Amino acid sequence: MAKSEQISLRDELLKMLDSDPFVPFNIVMSSGDRYKVIDPHTVAVGREIVIVIPPRGASCRLRFNHINALMEANGSR
């Protein structure tokens, strides 16, 4: 993924987290794994990684270059 694509993916993630009203979404990884975000306060966004804290369990560190898509819970975005 090119650097400019990472920046726009990061910007899109920040936009989704800041939306009012908040709409739950999934972070889809290149491995096929999905991480559901149901609360914007459970996500921390850095320059190269995203940390997701699920309702139960340990936090997950996700690298932007392994994120394939951000999908609304009821469709794709």
Distance bins in CASP14 RR format, pairs under 12 A and 6 or more apart:
PFRMAT RR
TARGET T0000
AUTHOR 0000-0000-0000
RMODE 2
METHOD distances of the structure
MODEL  1
1 7 0 0 0 0 0 1 0 0 0 0 0
1 8 0 0 0 0 0 1 0 0 0 0 0
1 9 1 0 0 1 0 0 0 0 0 0 0
1 10 0 0 0 0 0 1 0 0 0 0 0
1 30 0 0 0 0 1 0 0 0 0 0 0
1 48 0 0 0 0 0 1 0 0 0 0 0
1 63 0 0 0 0 0 1 0 0 0 0 0
1 64 1 0 0 1 0 0 0 0 0 0 0
1 65 1 0 1 0 0 0 0 0 0 0 0
1 66 0 0 0 0 1 0 0 0 0 0 0
1 67 0 0 0 0 1 0 0 0 0 0 0
1 68 0 0 0 0 1 0 0 0 0 0 0
1 69 0 0 0 0 0 1 0 0 0 0 0
2 8 0 0 0 0 1 0 0 0 0 0 0
2 9 0 0 0 0 0 1 0 0 0 0 0
2 64 0 0 0 0 0 1 0 0 0 0 0
2 65 0 0 0 0 1 0 0 0 0 0 0
3 9 0 0 0 0 0 1 0 0 0 0 0
3 10 0 0 0 0 0 1 0 0 0 0 0
3 47 0 0 0 0 0 1 0 0 0 0 0
3 48 0 0 0 0 0 1 0 0 0 0 0
3 64 0 0 0 0 0 1 0 0 0 0 0
3 65 0 0 0 0 1 0 0 0 0 0 0
4 10 0 0 0 0 0 1 0 0 0 0 0
4 11 0 0 0 0 0 1 0 0 0 0 0
5 11 0 0 0 0 0 1 0 0 0 0 0
5 12 0 0 0 0 0 1 0 0 0 0 0
5 64 0 0 0 0 1 0 0 0 0 0 0
5 65 0 0 0 0 1 0 0 0 0 0 0
5 67 0 0 0 0 0 1 0 0 0 0 0
5 68 0 0 0 0 0 1 0 0 0 0 0
5 69 0 0 0 0 0 1 0 0 0 0 0
6 12 0 0 0 0 0 1 0 0 0 0 0
6 13 0 0 0 0 0 1 0 0 0 0 0
6 45 0 0 0 0 0 1 0 0 0 0 0
6 46 0 0 0 0 0 1 0 0 0 0 0
6 47 0 0 0 0 1 0 0 0 0 0 0
6 48 1 0 0 1 0 0 0 0 0 0 0
6 49 0 0 0 0 0 1 0 0 0 0 0
6 50 0 0 0 0 0 1 0 0 0 0 0
6 63 0 0 0 0 1 0 0 0 0 0 0
6 64 1 0 1 0 0 0 0 0 0 0 0
6 65 1 0 0 1 0 0 0 0 0 0 0
6 66 0 0 0 0 0 1 0 0 0 0 0
6 67 0 0 0 0 1 0 0 0 0 0 0
7 13 0 0 0 0 0 1 0 0 0 0 0
7 14 0 0 0 0 0 1 0 0 0 0 0
7 46 0 0 0 0 0 1 0 0 0 0 0
7 47 0 0 0 0 1 0 0 0 0 0 0
7 48 0 0 0 0 0 1 0 0 0 0 0
7 64 0 0 0 0 1 0 0 0 0 0 0
7 65 0 0 0 0 0 1 0 0 0 0 0
8 14 0 0 0 0 0 1 0 0 0 0 0
8 15 0 0 0 0 0 1 0 0 0 0 0
8 64 0 0 0 0 0 1 0 0 0 0 0
8 67 0 0 0 0 0 1 0 0 0 0 0
8 70 0 0 0 0 0 1 0 0 0 0 0
9 15 0 0 0 0 0 1 0 0 0 0 0
9 16 0 0 0 0 0 1 0 0 0 0 0
9 27 0 0 0 0 0 1 0 0 0 0 0
9 28 0 0 0 0 0 1 0 0 0 0 0
9 45 0 0 0 0 0 1 0 0 0 0 0
9 48 0 0 0 0 0 1 0 0 0 0 0
9 50 0 0 0 0 1 0 0 0 0 0 0
9 62 0 0 0 0 0 1 0 0 0 0 0
9 63 0 0 0 0 0 1 0 0 0 0 0
9 64 1 0 1 0 0 0 0 0 0 0 0
9 65 0 0 0 0 1 0 0 0 0 0 0
9 66 0 0 0 0 0 1 0 0 0 0 0
9 67 1 0 0 1 0 0 0 0 0 0 0
9 68 0 0 0 0 1 0 0 0 0 0 0
9 69 0 0 0 0 1 0 0 0 0 0 0
9 70 1 0 0 1 0 0 0 0 0 0 0
9 77 0 0 0 0 0 1 0 0 0 0 0
10 16 0 0 0 0 0 1 0 0 0 0 0
10 17 0 0 0 0 0 1 0 0 0 0 0
10 27 0 0 0 0 0 1 0 0 0 0 0
10 43 0 0 0 0 0 1 0 0 0 0 0
10 45 1 0 0 1 0 0 0 0 0 0 0
10 46 1 0 0 1 0 0 0 0 0 0 0
10 47 1 0 0 1 0 0 0 0 0 0 0
10 48 0 0 0 0 1 0 0 0 0 0 0
10 49 0 0 0 0 0 1 0 0 0 0 0
10 50 0 0 0 0 1 0 0 0 0 0 0
10 62 0 0 0 0 0 1 0 0 0 0 0
10 63 0 0 0 0 0 1 0 0 0 0 0
10 64 1 0 0 1 0 0 0 0 0 0 0
10 65 0 0 0 0 0 1 0 0 0 0 0
10 67 0 0 0 0 1 0 0 0 0 0 0
10 70 0 0 0 0 0 1 0 0 0 0 0
11 17 0 0 0 0 0 1 0 0 0 0 0
11 18 0 0 0 0 0 1 0 0 0 0 0
11 45 0 0 0 0 1 0 0 0 0 0 0
11 64 0 0 0 0 0 1 0 0 0 0 0
11 70 0 0 0 0 0 1 0 0 0 0 0
12 18 0 0 0 0 0 1 0 0 0 0 0
12 19 0 0 0 0 0 1 0 0 0 0 0
12 25 0 0 0 0 0 1 0 0 0 0 0
12 27 0 0 0 0 0 1 0 0 0 0 0
12 45 0 0 0 0 0 1 0 0 0 0 0
12 50 0 0 0 0 0 1 0 0 0 0 0
12 64 0 0 0 0 0 1 0 0 0 0 0
12 67 0 0 0 0 0 1 0 0 0 0 0
12 69 0 0 0 0 1 0 0 0 0 0 0
12 70 1 0 1 0 0 0 0 0 0 0 0
12 71 0 0 0 0 0 1 0 0 0 0 0
12 72 0 0 0 0 0 1 0 0 0 0 0
12 76 0 0 0 0 0 1 0 0 0 0 0
12 77 1 0 0 1 0 0 0 0 0 0 0
13 19 0 0 0 0 0 1 0 0 0 0 0
13 25 0 0 0 0 1 0 0 0 0 0 0
13 26 0 0 0 0 0 1 0 0 0 0 0
13 27 1 0 0 1 0 0 0 0 0 0 0
13 28 0 0 0 0 0 1 0 0 0 0 0
13 35 0 0 0 0 0 1 0 0 0 0 0
13 37 0 0 0 0 1 0 0 0 0 0 0
13 40 0 0 0 0 0 1 0 0 0 0 0
13 43 1 0 0 1 0 0 0 0 0 0 0
13 44 0 0 0 0 0 1 0 0 0 0 0
13 45 1 0 0 1 0 0 0 0 0 0 0
13 46 0 0 0 0 1 0 0 0 0 0 0
13 49 0 0 0 0 0 1 0 0 0 0 0
13 50 1 0 0 1 0 0 0 0 0 0 0
13 51 0 0 0 0 0 1 0 0 0 0 0
13 52 0 0 0 0 0 1 0 0 0 0 0
13 62 0 0 0 0 0 1 0 0 0 0 0
13 64 0 0 0 0 1 0 0 0 0 0 0
13 67 0 0 0 0 1 0 0 0 0 0 0
13 69 0 0 0 0 0 1 0 0 0 0 0
13 70 1 0 0 1 0 0 0 0 0 0 0
13 71 0 0 0 0 0 1 0 0 0 0 0
13 77 0 0 0 0 0 1 0 0 0 0 0
14 40 0 0 0 0 1 0 0 0 0 0 0
14 43 0 0 0 0 1 0 0 0 0 0 0
14 44 0 0 0 0 0 1 0 0 0 0 0
14 45 1 0 0 1 0 0 0 0 0 0 0
14 46 0 0 0 0 1 0 0 0 0 0 0
14 47 0 0 0 0 0 1 0 0 0 0 0
14 50 0 0 0 0 0 1 0 0 0 0 0
14 64 0 0 0 0 0 1 0 0 0 0 0
14 70 0 0 0 0 0 1 0 0 0 0 0
15 22 0 0 0 0 0 1 0 0 0 0 0
15 23 0 0 0 0 0 1 0 0 0 0 0
15 25 0 0 0 0 0 1 0 0 0 0 0
15 40 0 0 0 0 0 1 0 0 0 0 0
15 45 0 0 0 0 0 1 0 0 0 0 0
15 70 0 0 0 0 1 0 0 0 0 0 0
15 77 0 0 0 0 1 0 0 0 0 0 0
16 22 0 0 0 0 1 0 0 0 0 0 0
16 23 1 0 0 1 0 0 0 0 0 0 0
16 24 0 0 0 0 1 0 0 0 0 0 0
16 25 1 0 1 0 0 0 0 0 0 0 0
16 26 0 0 0 0 0 1 0 0 0 0 0
16 27 0 0 0 0 1 0 0 0 0 0 0
16 37 1 0 0 1 0 0 0 0 0 0 0
16 40 0 0 0 0 1 0 0 0 0 0 0
16 43 0 0 0 0 1 0 0 0 0 0 0
16 45 0 0 0 0 0 1 0 0 0 0 0
16 50 0 0 0 0 0 1 0 0 0 0 0
16 69 0 0 0 0 0 1 0 0 0 0 0
16 70 1 0 0 1 0 0 0 0 0 0 0
16 71 0 0 0 0 1 0 0 0 0 0 0
16 72 0 0 0 0 1 0 0 0 0 0 0
16 73 0 0 0 0 0 1 0 0 0 0 0
16 77 1 0 0 1 0 0 0 0 0 0 0
17 23 0 0 0 0 0 1 0 0 0 0 0
17 24 0 0 0 0 0 1 0 0 0 0 0
17 25 0 0 0 0 1 0 0 0 0 0 0
17 27 0 0 0 0 0 1 0 0 0 0 0
17 37 1 0 0 1 0 0 0 0 0 0 0
17 38 0 0 0 0 0 1 0 0 0 0 0
17 39 0 0 0 0 1 0 0 0 0 0 0
17 40 1 0 1 0 0 0 0 0 0 0 0
17 41 0 0 0 0 1 0 0 0 0 0 0
17 42 0 0 0 0 1 0 0 0 0 0 0
17 43 1 0 1 0 0 0 0 0 0 0 0
17 44 0 0 0 0 1 0 0 0 0 0 0
17 45 1 0 0 1 0 0 0 0 0 0 0
17 46 0 0 0 0 0 1 0 0 0 0 0
17 50 0 0 0 0 1 0 0 0 0 0 0
17 52 0 0 0 0 0 1 0 0 0 0 0
17 70 0 0 0 0 0 1 0 0 0 0 0
18 40 1 0 0 1 0 0 0 0 0 0 0
18 41 0 0 0 0 0 1 0 0 0 0 0
18 43 0 0 0 0 0 1 0 0 0 0 0
18 45 0 0 0 0 0 1 0 0 0 0 0
19 25 0 0 0 0 1 0 0 0 0 0 0
19 37 0 0 0 0 0 1 0 0 0 0 0
19 40 0 0 0 0 1 0 0 0 0 0 0
19 70 0 0 0 0 0 1 0 0 0 0 0
19 72 0 0 0 0 1 0 0 0 0 0 0
19 77 0 0 0 0 0 1 0 0 0 0 0
20 40 0 0 0 0 1 0 0 0 0 0 0
21 40 0 0 0 0 0 1 0 0 0 0 0
22 37 0 0 0 0 1 0 0 0 0 0 0
22 38 0 0 0 0 1 0 0 0 0 0 0
22 39 1 0 0 1 0 0 0 0 0 0 0
22 40 1 0 1 0 0 0 0 0 0 0 0
22 41 0 0 0 0 1 0 0 0 0 0 0
22 42 0 0 0 0 0 1 0 0 0 0 0
22 43 0 0 0 0 0 1 0 0 0 0 0
22 72 0 0 0 0 0 1 0 0 0 0 0
22 73 0 0 0 0 0 1 0 0 0 0 0
23 36 0 0 0 0 0 1 0 0 0 0 0
23 37 0 0 0 0 1 0 0 0 0 0 0
23 38 0 0 0 0 0 1 0 0 0 0 0
23 39 0 0 0 0 0 1 0 0 0 0 0
23 40 0 0 0 0 1 0 0 0 0 0 0
23 70 0 0 0 0 0 1 0 0 0 0 0
23 71 0 0 0 0 0 1 0 0 0 0 0
23 72 1 0 1 0 0 0 0 0 0 0 0
23 73 1 0 0 1 0 0 0 0 0 0 0
23 74 0 0 0 0 1 0 0 0 0 0 0
23 75 0 0 0 0 1 0 0 0 0 0 0
23 77 0 0 0 0 1 0 0 0 0 0 0
24 34 0 0 0 0 0 1 0 0 0 0 0
24 35 0 0 0 0 0 1 0 0 0 0 0
24 36 1 0 0 1 0 0 0 0 0 0 0
24 37 1 0 0 1 0 0 0 0 0 0 0
24 38 1 0 1 0 0 0 0 0 0 0 0
24 39 0 0 0 0 1 0 0 0 0 0 0
24 40 0 0 0 0 1 0 0 0 0 0 0
24 42 0 0 0 0 0 1 0 0 0 0 0
24 43 0 0 0 0 0 1 0 0 0 0 0
24 55 0 0 0 0 0 1 0 0 0 0 0
24 70 0 0 0 0 0 1 0 0 0 0 0
24 71 0 0 0 0 0 1 0 0 0 0 0
24 72 1 0 0 1 0 0 0 0 0 0 0
24 73 1 0 1 0 0 0 0 0 0 0 0
24 74 0 0 0 0 1 0 0 0 0 0 0
24 75 0 0 0 0 0 1 0 0 0 0 0
24 77 0 0 0 0 0 1 0 0 0 0 0
25 34 0 0 0 0 1 0 0 0 0 0 0
25 35 0 0 0 0 1 0 0 0 0 0 0
25 36 1 0 0 1 0 0 0 0 0 0 0
25 37 1 0 1 0 0 0 0 0 0 0 0
25 38 0 0 0 0 1 0 0 0 0 0 0
25 39 0 0 0 0 0 1 0 0 0 0 0
25 40 0 0 0 0 1 0 0 0 0 0 0
25 43 0 0 0 0 0 1 0 0 0 0 0
25 52 0 0 0 0 0 1 0 0 0 0 0
25 67 0 0 0 0 0 1 0 0 0 0 0
25 69 0 0 0 0 1 0 0 0 0 0 0
25 70 1 0 1 0 0 0 0 0 0 0 0
25 71 1 0 1 0 0 0 0 0 0 0 0
25 72 1 0 1 0 0 0 0 0 0 0 0
25 73 1 0 1 0 0 0 0 0 0 0 0
25 74 0 0 0 0 1 0 0 0 0 0 0
25 75 0 0 0 0 1 0 0 0 0 0 0
25 76 0 0 0 0 1 0 0 0 0 0 0
25 77 1 0 0 1 0 0 0 0 0 0 0
26 32 0 0 0 0 0 1 0 0 0 0 0
26 33 0 0 0 0 1 0 0 0 0 0 0
26 34 1 0 1 0 0 0 0 0 0 0 0
26 35 1 0 0 1 0 0 0 0 0 0 0
26 36 1 0 1 0 0 0 0 0 0 0 0
26 37 1 0 0 1 0 0 0 0 0 0 0
26 38 0 0 0 0 1 0 0 0 0 0 0
26 52 0 0 0 0 0 1 0 0 0 0 0
26 62 0 0 0 0 0 1 0 0 0 0 0
26 67 0 0 0 0 0 1 0 0 0 0 0
26 68 0 0 0 0 0 1 0 0 0 0 0
26 69 0 0 0 0 1 0 0 0 0 0 0
26 70 1 0 0 1 0 0 0 0 0 0 0
26 71 1 0 1 0 0 0 0 0 0 0 0
26 72 0 0 0 0 1 0 0 0 0 0 0
26 73 1 0 0 1 0 0 0 0 0 0 0
26 74 0 0 0 0 0 1 0 0 0 0 0
26 75 0 0 0 0 1 0 0 0 0 0 0
26 76 0 0 0 0 1 0 0 0 0 0 0
26 77 0 0 0 0 1 0 0 0 0 0 0
27 33 0 0 0 0 1 0 0 0 0 0 0
27 34 1 0 0 1 0 0 0 0 0 0 0
27 35 1 0 1 0 0 0 0 0 0 0 0
27 36 0 0 0 0 1 0 0 0 0 0 0
27 37 1 0 0 1 0 0 0 0 0 0 0
27 38 0 0 0 0 0 1 0 0 0 0 0
27 42 0 0 0 0 0 1 0 0 0 0 0
27 43 0 0 0 0 1 0 0 0 0 0 0
27 45 0 0 0 0 0 1 0 0 0 0 0
27 49 0 0 0 0 0 1 0 0 0 0 0
27 50 1 0 0 1 0 0 0 0 0 0 0
27 51 0 0 0 0 0 1 0 0 0 0 0
27 52 1 0 0 1 0 0 0 0 0 0 0
27 54 0 0 0 0 0 1 0 0 0 0 0
27 60 0 0 0 0 1 0 0 0 0 0 0
27 61 0 0 0 0 0 1 0 0 0 0 0
27 62 1 0 0 1 0 0 0 0 0 0 0
27 63 0 0 0 0 0 1 0 0 0 0 0
27 64 0 0 0 0 0 1 0 0 0 0 0
27 66 0 0 0 0 1 0 0 0 0 0 0
27 67 1 0 1 0 0 0 0 0 0 0 0
27 68 0 0 0 0 1 0 0 0 0 0 0
27 69 1 0 0 1 0 0 0 0 0 0 0
27 70 1 0 0 1 0 0 0 0 0 0 0
27 71 0 0 0 0 1 0 0 0 0 0 0
27 72 0 0 0 0 0 1 0 0 0 0 0
27 73 0 0 0 0 0 1 0 0 0 0 0
27 77 0 0 0 0 0 1 0 0 0 0 0
28 34 1 0 1 0 0 0 0 0 0 0 0
28 35 0 0 0 0 1 0 0 0 0 0 0
28 36 0 0 0 0 0 1 0 0 0 0 0
28 37 0 0 0 0 0 1 0 0 0 0 0
28 62 0 0 0 0 0 1 0 0 0 0 0
28 66 0 0 0 0 0 1 0 0 0 0 0
28 67 1 0 0 1 0 0 0 0 0 0 0
28 68 1 0 1 0 0 0 0 0 0 0 0
28 69 1 0 1 0 0 0 0 0 0 0 0
28 70 1 0 0 1 0 0 0 0 0 0 0
28 71 1 0 1 0 0 0 0 0 0 0 0
28 72 0 0 0 0 0 1 0 0 0 0 0
28 75 0 0 0 0 0 1 0 0 0 0 0
28 76 0 0 0 0 1 0 0 0 0 0 0
28 77 0 0 0 0 0 1 0 0 0 0 0
29 35 1 0 0 1 0 0 0 0 0 0 0
29 50 0 0 0 0 0 1 0 0 0 0 0
29 52 0 0 0 0 0 1 0 0 0 0 0
29 60 0 0 0 0 1 0 0 0 0 0 0
29 61 0 0 0 0 0 1 0 0 0 0 0
29 62 1 0 0 1 0 0 0 0 0 0 0
29 63 0 0 0 0 1 0 0 0 0 0 0
29 64 0 0 0 0 0 1 0 0 0 0 0
29 65 0 0 0 0 0 1 0 0 0 0 0
29 66 1 0 1 0 0 0 0 0 0 0 0
29 67 1 0 0 1 0 0 0 0 0 0 0
29 68 1 0 0 1 0 0 0 0 0 0 0
29 69 0 0 0 0 1 0 0 0 0 0 0
29 70 0 0 0 0 0 1 0 0 0 0 0
29 71 0 0 0 0 0 1 0 0 0 0 0
30 62 0 0 0 0 0 1 0 0 0 0 0
30 63 0 0 0 0 1 0 0 0 0 0 0
30 64 0 0 0 0 0 1 0 0 0 0 0
30 65 0 0 0 0 1 0 0 0 0 0 0
30 66 1 0 1 0 0 0 0 0 0 0 0
30 67 1 0 0 1 0 0 0 0 0 0 0
30 68 1 0 1 0 0 0 0 0 0 0 0
30 69 0 0 0 0 1 0 0 0 0 0 0
31 62 0 0 0 0 0 1 0 0 0 0 0
31 63 0 0 0 0 0 1 0 0 0 0 0
31 66 1 0 0 1 0 0 0 0 0 0 0
31 67 0 0 0 0 0 1 0 0 0 0 0
31 68 0 0 0 0 1 0 0 0 0 0 0
32 62 0 0 0 0 0 1 0 0 0 0 0
32 66 0 0 0 0 1 0 0 0 0 0 0
32 67 0 0 0 0 0 1 0 0 0 0 0
32 68 1 0 0 1 0 0 0 0 0 0 0
32 69 0 0 0 0 1 0 0 0 0 0 0
32 71 0 0 0 0 0 1 0 0 0 0 0
33 52 0 0 0 0 0 1 0 0 0 0 0
33 60 0 0 0 0 1 0 0 0 0 0 0
33 62 0 0 0 0 1 0 0 0 0 0 0
33 66 0 0 0 0 1 0 0 0 0 0 0
33 67 0 0 0 0 0 1 0 0 0 0 0
33 68 0 0 0 0 1 0 0 0 0 0 0
33 69 0 0 0 0 0 1 0 0 0 0 0
34 52 0 0 0 0 0 1 0 0 0 0 0
34 54 0 0 0 0 0 1 0 0 0 0 0
34 60 0 0 0 0 0 1 0 0 0 0 0
34 62 0 0 0 0 0 1 0 0 0 0 0
34 67 0 0 0 0 0 1 0 0 0 0 0
34 68 0 0 0 0 1 0 0 0 0 0 0
34 69 0 0 0 0 1 0 0 0 0 0 0
34 70 0 0 0 0 0 1 0 0 0 0 0
34 71 0 0 0 0 1 0 0 0 0 0 0
34 73 0 0 0 0 0 1 0 0 0 0 0
35 42 0 0 0 0 1 0 0 0 0 0 0
35 43 0 0 0 0 1 0 0 0 0 0 0
35 50 0 0 0 0 1 0 0 0 0 0 0
35 51 0 0 0 0 0 1 0 0 0 0 0
35 52 1 0 1 0 0 0 0 0 0 0 0
35 53 0 0 0 0 0 1 0 0 0 0 0
35 54 1 0 0 1 0 0 0 0 0 0 0
35 55 0 0 0 0 0 1 0 0 0 0 0
35 57 0 0 0 0 0 1 0 0 0 0 0
35 59 0 0 0 0 0 1 0 0 0 0 0
35 60 1 0 0 1 0 0 0 0 0 0 0
35 61 0 0 0 0 0 1 0 0 0 0 0
35 62 1 0 0 1 0 0 0 0 0 0 0
35 66 0 0 0 0 0 1 0 0 0 0 0
35 67 0 0 0 0 1 0 0 0 0 0 0
35 68 0 0 0 0 0 1 0 0 0 0 0
35 69 0 0 0 0 0 1 0 0 0 0 0
35 70 0 0 0 0 0 1 0 0 0 0 0
35 71 0 0 0 0 0 1 0 0 0 0 0
36 42 0 0 0 0 1 0 0 0 0 0 0
36 43 0 0 0 0 0 1 0 0 0 0 0
36 52 0 0 0 0 1 0 0 0 0 0 0
36 53 0 0 0 0 0 1 0 0 0 0 0
36 54 1 0 0 1 0 0 0 0 0 0 0
36 55 0 0 0 0 1 0 0 0 0 0 0
36 56 0 0 0 0 0 1 0 0 0 0 0
36 60 0 0 0 0 0 1 0 0 0 0 0
36 70 0 0 0 0 0 1 0 0 0 0 0
36 71 0 0 0 0 1 0 0 0 0 0 0
36 72 0 0 0 0 0 1 0 0 0 0 0
36 73 1 0 0 1 0 0 0 0 0 0 0
37 43 1 0 1 0 0 0 0 0 0 0 0
37 44 0 0 0 0 0 1 0 0 0 0 0
37 45 0 0 0 0 0 1 0 0 0 0 0
37 50 0 0 0 0 1 0 0 0 0 0 0
37 51 0 0 0 0 0 1 0 0 0 0 0
37 52 1 0 0 1 0 0 0 0 0 0 0
37 53 0 0 0 0 1 0 0 0 0 0 0
37 54 0 0 0 0 1 0 0 0 0 0 0
37 55 0 0 0 0 0 1 0 0 0 0 0
37 60 0 0 0 0 0 1 0 0 0 0 0
37 62 0 0 0 0 0 1 0 0 0 0 0
37 70 0 0 0 0 1 0 0 0 0 0 0
37 71 0 0 0 0 0 1 0 0 0 0 0
37 72 0 0 0 0 0 1 0 0 0 0 0
37 73 0 0 0 0 1 0 0 0 0 0 0
37 77 0 0 0 0 0 1 0 0 0 0 0
38 52 0 0 0 0 0 1 0 0 0 0 0
38 53 0 0 0 0 0 1 0 0 0 0 0
38 54 0 0 0 0 1 0 0 0 0 0 0
38 55 1 0 0 1 0 0 0 0 0 0 0
38 56 0 0 0 0 0 1 0 0 0 0 0
38 72 0 0 0 0 0 1 0 0 0 0 0
38 73 0 0 0 0 1 0 0 0 0 0 0
39 52 0 0 0 0 0 1 0 0 0 0 0
39 53 0 0 0 0 1 0 0 0 0 0 0
39 54 0 0 0 0 0 1 0 0 0 0 0
39 55 0 0 0 0 1 0 0 0 0 0 0
40 52 0 0 0 0 0 1 0 0 0 0 0
40 53 0 0 0 0 0 1 0 0 0 0 0
41 52 0 0 0 0 0 1 0 0 0 0 0
41 53 0 0 0 0 1 0 0 0 0 0 0
41 55 0 0 0 0 0 1 0 0 0 0 0
42 50 0 0 0 0 0 1 0 0 0 0 0
42 51 0 0 0 0 1 0 0 0 0 0 0
42 52 1 0 0 1 0 0 0 0 0 0 0
42 53 1 0 1 0 0 0 0 0 0 0 0
42 54 1 0 0 1 0 0 0 0 0 0 0
42 55 1 0 0 1 0 0 0 0 0 0 0
42 56 0 0 0 0 0 1 0 0 0 0 0
42 57 0 0 0 0 0 1 0 0 0 0 0
42 59 0 0 0 0 1 0 0 0 0 0 0
42 60 0 0 0 0 0 1 0 0 0 0 0
43 49 0 0 0 0 0 1 0 0 0 0 0
43 50 1 0 0 1 0 0 0 0 0 0 0
43 51 1 0 0 1 0 0 0 0 0 0 0
43 52 1 0 1 0 0 0 0 0 0 0 0
43 53 1 0 0 1 0 0 0 0 0 0 0
43 54 0 0 0 0 0 1 0 0 0 0 0
43 59 0 0 0 0 1 0 0 0 0 0 0
43 60 0 0 0 0 0 1 0 0 0 0 0
43 61 0 0 0 0 0 1 0 0 0 0 0
43 62 0 0 0 0 1 0 0 0 0 0 0
43 70 0 0 0 0 0 1 0 0 0 0 0
44 50 1 0 0 1 0 0 0 0 0 0 0
44 51 1 0 1 0 0 0 0 0 0 0 0
44 52 0 0 0 0 1 0 0 0 0 0 0
44 53 0 0 0 0 1 0 0 0 0 0 0
44 59 0 0 0 0 1 0 0 0 0 0 0
44 60 0 0 0 0 0 1 0 0 0 0 0
44 61 0 0 0 0 1 0 0 0 0 0 0
44 62 0 0 0 0 0 1 0 0 0 0 0
45 51 0 0 0 0 1 0 0 0 0 0 0
45 52 0 0 0 0 0 1 0 0 0 0 0
45 61 0 0 0 0 0 1 0 0 0 0 0
45 62 0 0 0 0 0 1 0 0 0 0 0
45 64 0 0 0 0 1 0 0 0 0 0 0
45 67 0 0 0 0 0 1 0 0 0 0 0
45 70 0 0 0 0 0 1 0 0 0 0 0
46 61 0 0 0 0 0 1 0 0 0 0 0
46 62 0 0 0 0 0 1 0 0 0 0 0
46 63 0 0 0 0 0 1 0 0 0 0 0
46 64 0 0 0 0 1 0 0 0 0 0 0
47 63 0 0 0 0 0 1 0 0 0 0 0
47 64 0 0 0 0 1 0 0 0 0 0 0
47 65 0 0 0 0 0 1 0 0 0 0 0
48 61 0 0 0 0 0 1 0 0 0 0 0
48 62 0 0 0 0 1 0 0 0 0 0 0
48 63 1 0 0 1 0 0 0 0 0 0 0
48 64 1 0 1 0 0 0 0 0 0 0 0
48 65 1 0 0 1 0 0 0 0 0 0 0
48 66 0 0 0 0 0 1 0 0 0 0 0
48 67 0 0 0 0 0 1 0 0 0 0 0
49 59 0 0 0 0 0 1 0 0 0 0 0
49 60 0 0 0 0 1 0 0 0 0 0 0
49 61 1 0 1 0 0 0 0 0 0 0 0
49 62 1 0 0 1 0 0 0 0 0 0 0
49 63 1 0 1 0 0 0 0 0 0 0 0
49 64 1 0 0 1 0 0 0 0 0 0 0
49 65 0 0 0 0 1 0 0 0 0 0 0
49 66 0 0 0 0 1 0 0 0 0 0 0
49 67 0 0 0 0 1 0 0 0 0 0 0
50 59 0 0 0 0 0 1 0 0 0 0 0
50 60 0 0 0 0 1 0 0 0 0 0 0
50 61 1 0 0 1 0 0 0 0 0 0 0
50 62 1 0 1 0 0 0 0 0 0 0 0
50 63 0 0 0 0 1 0 0 0 0 0 0
50 64 1 0 0 1 0 0 0 0 0 0 0
50 65 0 0 0 0 0 1 0 0 0 0 0
50 66 0 0 0 0 1 0 0 0 0 0 0
50 67 1 0 0 1 0 0 0 0 0 0 0
50 70 0 0 0 0 0 1 0 0 0 0 0
51 58 0 0 0 0 0 1 0 0 0 0 0
51 59 1 0 1 0 0 0 0 0 0 0 0
51 60 1 0 0 1 0 0 0 0 0 0 0
51 61 1 0 1 0 0 0 0 0 0 0 0
51 62 1 0 0 1 0 0 0 0 0 0 0
51 63 0 0 0 0 0 1 0 0 0 0 0
51 64 0 0 0 0 0 1 0 0 0 0 0
52 58 0 0 0 0 0 1 0 0 0 0 0
52 59 1 0 0 1 0 0 0 0 0 0 0
52 60 1 0 1 0 0 0 0 0 0 0 0
52 61 0 0 0 0 1 0 0 0 0 0 0
52 62 1 0 0 1 0 0 0 0 0 0 0
52 67 0 0 0 0 0 1 0 0 0 0 0
53 59 1 0 1 0 0 0 0 0 0 0 0
53 60 1 0 0 1 0 0 0 0 0 0 0
53 61 0 0 0 0 0 1 0 0 0 0 0
53 62 0 0 0 0 0 1 0 0 0 0 0
54 60 1 0 0 1 0 0 0 0 0 0 0
54 62 0 0 0 0 0 1 0 0 0 0 0
60 66 0 0 0 0 0 1 0 0 0 0 0
60 67 0 0 0 0 0 1 0 0 0 0 0
61 67 0 0 0 0 0 1 0 0 0 0 0
62 68 0 0 0 0 0 1 0 0 0 0 0
62 70 0 0 0 0 0 1 0 0 0 0 0
64 70 0 0 0 0 0 1 0 0 0 0 0
68 76 0 0 0 0 0 1 0 0 0 0 0
69 75 0 0 0 0 0 1 0 0 0 0 0
69 76 1 0 0 1 0 0 0 0 0 0 0
69 77 0 0 0 0 1 0 0 0 0 0 0
70 76 0 0 0 0 1 0 0 0 0 0 0
70 77 1 0 1 0 0 0 0 0 0 0 0
71 77 1 0 0 1 0 0 0 0 0 0 0
END
